[in-house]
């Protein structure tokens, strides 16, 4: 698993870490039961504060994508499986929106406003 961040981005580092893990779940590179690397290892590899990684992991936990357990670490939860199943649908939606001239920002706003 490769967590990617851009130090020059306006997006917060913890959000970038969470987005990177989320993307790996979406593409199927991470599946339920997979362990995430310890926060300390991620922080050292990315040269960021360990609390930044822990905040990202907590955000993913709050979204139901990972479980945090003392002594076991961060593990991709079973409830993350549907996200990977949606990958093709999401890619098709993004491609369709682009073909209609919609920006990613507009598409995201439309999705956010949709009441499921």
KAWO-V326806 format. One record per run of one state. SS is the DSSP state (h for helix, s for strand, l for the rest). FROM is the first residue (numbers start at 1). TO is the last residue. If there is no record, write none. Layout:
ss->SS from->FROM to->TO
ss->SS from->FROM to->TO
This chain:
ss->l from->1 to->12
ss->h from->13 to->26
ss->l from->27 to->34
ss->s from->35 to->35
ss->l from->36 to->38
ss->h from->39 to->46
ss->l from->47 to->49
ss->h from->50 to->62
ss->l from->63 to->65
ss->s from->66 to->69
ss->l from->70 to->72
ss->s from->73 to->76
ss->l from->77 to->77
ss->h from->78 to->85
ss->l from->86 to->86
ss->h from->87 to->99
ss->l from->100 to->103
ss->h from->104 to->113
ss->l from->114 to->116
